[in-house]
Amino acid sequence: MDRRKFIKNTTLASAGLATMSSIPAFATNLFKNNPMEQFKNSDKHKRFRPKHKAGFGGVALGNGFNENPNIECLQSIEAAWDAGIRYFDTSPWYGLGISERRMGLFLKDKKREDYTLSTKVGRILKPHNDFKLERGLWKGQLNFSYEYDYSAAGVRKSVEDSLQRLGVGSLDIVFIHDLSPDNGDMKEDWVKYFDIATKGAMPELTKMREEGLIKGWGFGVNTIEPIIKAIDVADPDIFLSACQYSLIHHADDLNKVFPKASERDISIVVGAPLCAGFLSGKDRYLYGGEFPNGVKEKLTALNRIAKNHKVDLRTAALQFAAAPEVVSAVIPGAHTIQQAQENAASFKATIPSDFWKELKHEKLIEQNAPIPII
């Protein structure tokens, strides 16, 4: 029995129906048959963008926060695909190879022109049985360690290694990963790594784009400083800005990054649009293990207004992240069928305009923040 038949013959078909009953009763607008055209990228841009803004992030596939079964992860990717998702993002860092292997196991059977795929460079994986990771987000057994390499040769090797793990023949987008002041391995030395990337990784990725090996490149980071700096010194196409544009926190991206990117026709992929589950009911905020001052109070206010307007807050969070024209994709993660289906459905839902008006009136979102247009 091949892999797809095995998945189909387990719980995919039945579980997909069963999970529908667990969706909040007040989310009456969630499953209206409204097409994703509202969140389709314009084809007038010179730089590469995925076709649709609705995407799938691979952190959970790498056992982020929890050790997730292989079959469950494969089912989640298939559920996303069946729901119309065609942009998939992963990284060697996610589970130290686990996310790429799981994602590739599904995507390798699809026509390459039917989907957009991005991964990341900056860490080279090294075989290491039962590797222990301090401050580790990745759960379960790890059989690889890592070392940083932002050189030209390192970029080439990282891309080749990723293609092997994914089992596909090409990538669309490559992000330089975690070259940022919040990286615990680097801290204040991140600028030294940035200088290496300026001479190595950045020109090499530009060369790979010119050679037709990739369609675009940028940074995948959790702060705005590397993005602004990279725009000044190189010719990037697209950035993955994680943790910086959500209903909870978005002013810096909105007012500092988006205008600068738009001037160069550079687009933004929004990572962690749900704040690592915080906006969808998880008792955590992003990846640091702490709740910053005010975030729980803001969540309470958002939930109150969402309930009054019969809006699913997760749906609102995803549509808010996708609303700016400069945003080319939003990539919530998933490792179950239910999560994948609900995320995809959120891009088809209709949210009343009065909901957004009240958020602005209550100063829960910036006055100049774009909102979805019905």
Stockholm file with secondary structure:
# STOCKHOLM 1.0

chainA/1-374         MDRRKFIKNTTLASAGLATMSSIPAFATNLFKNNPMEQFKNSDKHKRFRPKHKAGFGGVALGNGFNENPNIECLQSIEAAWDAGIRYFDTSPWYGLGISERRMGLFLKDKKREDYTLSTKVGRILKPHNDFKLERGLWKGQLNFSYEYDYSAAGVRKSVEDSLQRLGVGSLDIVFIHDLSPDNGDMKEDWVKYFDIATKGAMPELTKMREEGLIKGWGFGVNTIEPIIKAIDVADPDIFLSACQYSLIHHADDLNKVFPKASERDISIVVGAPLCAGFLSGKDRYLYGGEFPNGVKEKLTALNRIAKNHKVDLRTAALQFAAAPEVVSAVIPGAHTIQQAQENAASFKATIPSDFWKELKHEKLIEQNAPIPII
#=GR chainA/1-374 SS CCHHHHHIIIIIHHHHHHGGGGSCTTCTTTTCCCCGGGGBCCTTCSSCCCSBSBCEECTGGGTBSSCCCHHHHHHHHHHHHHTTCCEEECCTTTTTTHHHHHHHHHHTTSCGGGCEEEEEESEEEEECTTCCCTTCCBCSCCCEEEEECCSHHHHHHHHHHHHHHHTCSCCSEEEEESCSTTCTTTGGGHHHHHHHHHHTHHHHHHHHHHTTSCSEEEEEESSSHHHHHHHHHSCCCEEEEESSSSSSSCHHIIIIIHHHHHHTTCEEEEECTTTTTGGGTCSCCTTTSCCCTTHHHHHHHHHHHHHHTTCCHHHHHHHHHHCSTTEEEEECBCSSHHHHHHHHHHTTCCCCHHHHHHHHHTTSSCTTCCCCCC
#=GC SS_cons         CCHHHHHIIIIIHHHHHHGGGGSCTTCTTTTCCCCGGGGBCCTTCSSCCCSBSBCEECTGGGTBSSCCCHHHHHHHHHHHHHTTCCEEECCTTTTTTHHHHHHHHHHTTSCGGGCEEEEEESEEEEECTTCCCTTCCBCSCCCEEEEECCSHHHHHHHHHHHHHHHTCSCCSEEEEESCSTTCTTTGGGHHHHHHHHHHTHHHHHHHHHHTTSCSEEEEEESSSHHHHHHHHHSCCCEEEEESSSSSSSCHHIIIIIHHHHHHTTCEEEEECTTTTTGGGTCSCCTTTSCCCTTHHHHHHHHHHHHHHTTCCHHHHHHHHHHCSTTEEEEECBCSSHHHHHHHHHHTTCCCCHHHHHHHHHTTSSCTTCCCCCC
//
